[in-house]
């Protein structure tokens, strides 16, 4: 019903779908109608945004928004004012309830890139309180060891019971707490909720070791097209079926129904009549799972979401290696480093930048290079360099891979089972 309602609205009021209005007669089978509509990319909307705006709602119903710009130019789009974000918030509360968090009832540690104004001042406070949502917000721009004692003092003072964070922001704090245990802080944490970035195996192991509680991962978009999350007892991602319609497409645009086949996540939004996203390409890759969860009937389950196309390394034989896989490959070799970042300019080789408190001698660099090269099945040569810092995006996120290659040229190899 939600899909049919969205398609009826798009076909009757959105200029981009005027040529498809003859499909209205078939909306008693909305999935068949959906399959006849074009797949839409961010570039298509950016080139002619007015074609994707509904003429059934007035301009004052539009809320201007932007996608993140960490890997490309951000896209301006529109949400339905007082509707899209409000409904999204309800789904977020449902996600948080999986670890027992009730909105506004208990202090939450928040590390999701929000700027702390006083942190810019010399000797200024590195945290602030958001009283309505009851959040202790720590600056994500001061994660070096020298600032950690100030963070620890704030945690002891405000005593948060849950954590909401970008994985890359929480990781330095967790490393500090492992090196300098403080049960007064960690024993209070009853759930960790991770957002907006790929989460690597070494990060998950550390979070679970330090906080000893459920650690859940969330998946969503600025465009509010699809939303999914993991469960305390299941690492797979489950998509809320009433938030948006999920499809998985292969490189030729055909719908994938067989588990274990890598494809691109494509979504149709349900709660944005101002600018409905229909068959919108997310750029994220995943594989279907064939076993539903008994607590979530009707939720599509996928195995680990591999991230966007630019988050793959290309080997010399043009295989794609997920940066998630690479992130788990060499943690033992990099146990003492503060941050890493890959950069690739040509197939078969990449630069691995490392922020480390100590100098990396030739032997250490060689061991790290061998570890990551073996993870690519010797498909890449690695150059390891030490750097002073790795900058974050304007939204406070850490970019694990700076990919200069056009990965779409190599996607066929990945969907044939080589990723």
Rosetta blueprint (number, residue, H / E / L):
1 X L
2 X H
3 X H
4 X H
5 X H
6 X H
7 X H
8 X H
9 X H
10 X H
11 X H
12 X H
13 X H
14 X E
15 X H
16 X H
17 X H
18 X H
19 X H
20 X H
21 X H
22 X H
23 X H
24 X H
25 X H
26 X H
27 X H
28 X H
29 X H
30 X H
31 X H
32 X H
33 X H
34 X H
35 X H
36 X L
37 X L
38 X L
39 X L
40 X E
41 X L
42 X H
43 X H
44 X H
45 X H
46 X H
47 X H
48 X L
49 X H
50 X H
51 X H
52 X H
53 X L
54 X E
55 X L
56 X L
57 X L
58 X L
59 X H
60 X H
61 X H
62 X E
63 X E
64 X E
65 X E
66 X E
67 X L
68 X L
69 X L
70 X L
71 X L
72 X L
73 X L
74 X L
75 X L
76 X E
77 X E
78 X E
79 X E
80 X E
81 X L
82 X L
83 X L
84 X H
85 X H
86 X H
87 X H
88 X H
89 X H
90 X H
91 X H
92 X H
93 X H
94 X H
95 X H
96 X H
97 X H
98 X H
99 X H
100 X L
101 X L
102 X L
103 X L
104 X L
105 X L
106 X L
107 X L
108 X E
109 X E
110 X E
111 X E
112 X L
113 X L
114 X L
115 X L
116 X L
117 X H
118 X H
119 X H
120 X H
121 X L
122 X L
123 X L
124 X L
125 X L
126 X L
127 X E
128 X E
129 X E
130 X E
131 X L
132 X L
133 X L
134 X L
135 X E
136 X E
137 X E
138 X E
139 X L
140 X L
141 X L
142 X L
143 X L
144 X L
145 X H
146 X H
147 X H
148 X H
149 X H
150 X H
151 X H
152 X H
153 X H
154 X H
155 X H
156 X H
157 X H
158 X H
159 X L
160 X L
161 X L
162 X E
163 X E
164 X E
165 X E
166 X E
167 X H
168 X H
169 X H
170 X H
171 X H
172 X H
173 X H
174 X H
175 X H
176 X H
177 X H
178 X H
179 X H
180 X L
181 X L
182 X L
183 X H
184 X H
185 X H
186 X H
187 X L
188 X L
189 X L
190 X L
191 X E
192 X E
193 X E
194 X E
195 X E
196 X L
197 X L
198 X L
199 X L
200 X L
201 X H
202 X H
203 X H
204 X H
205 X H
206 X H
207 X H
208 X H
209 X H
210 X H
211 X H
212 X L
213 X L
214 X E
215 X E
216 X E
217 X E
218 X E
219 X E
220 X L
221 X L
222 X L
223 X L
224 X L
225 X L
226 X L
227 X L
228 X E
229 X E
230 X E
231 X E
232 X L
233 X L
234 X E
235 X E
236 X E
237 X E
238 X E
239 X E
240 X L
241 X L
242 X L
243 X L
244 X E
245 X E
246 X E
247 X E
248 X E
249 X E
250 X L
251 X L
252 X L
253 X L
254 X L
255 X E
256 X L
257 X L
258 X L
259 X L
260 X L
261 X L
262 X E
263 X E
264 X E
265 X E
266 X E
267 X E
268 X E
269 X E
270 X L
271 X L
272 X L
273 X L
274 X L
275 X L
276 X L
277 X L
278 X L
279 X L
280 X E
281 X E
282 X E
283 X E
284 X E
285 X E
286 X E
287 X E
288 X E
289 X L
290 X L
291 X L
292 X L
293 X L
294 X L
295 X L
296 X L
297 X L
298 X L
299 X L
300 X E
301 X E
302 X E
303 X L
304 X L
305 X L
306 X L
307 X E
308 X E
309 X H
310 X H
311 X H
312 X E
313 X E
314 X E
315 X L
316 X L
317 X L
318 X L
319 X L
320 X E
321 X E
322 X E
323 X H
324 X H
325 X H
326 X H
327 X H
328 X H
329 X H
330 X L
331 X H
332 X H
333 X H
334 X H
335 X L
336 X L
337 X L
338 X L
339 X E
340 X E
341 X E
342 X E
343 X E
344 X E
345 X E
346 X E
347 X L
348 X L
349 X E
350 X E
351 X E
352 X E
353 X E
354 X E
355 X E
356 X L
357 X L
358 X L
359 X L
360 X L
361 X L
362 X H
363 X H
364 X H
365 X H
366 X H
367 X H
368 X H
369 X H
370 X H
371 X H
372 X H
373 X H
374 X H
375 X H
376 X L
377 X L
378 X L
379 X L
380 X L
381 X E
382 X E
383 X E
384 X E
385 X E
386 X E
387 X E
388 X L
389 X L
390 X L
391 X L
392 X L
393 X L
394 X L
395 X L
396 X L
397 X L
398 X L
399 X L
400 X L
401 X E
402 X E
403 X E
404 X L
405 X L
406 X L
407 X H
408 X H
409 X H
410 X H
411 X H
412 X H
413 X H
414 X H
415 X H
416 X H
417 X H
418 X H
419 X L
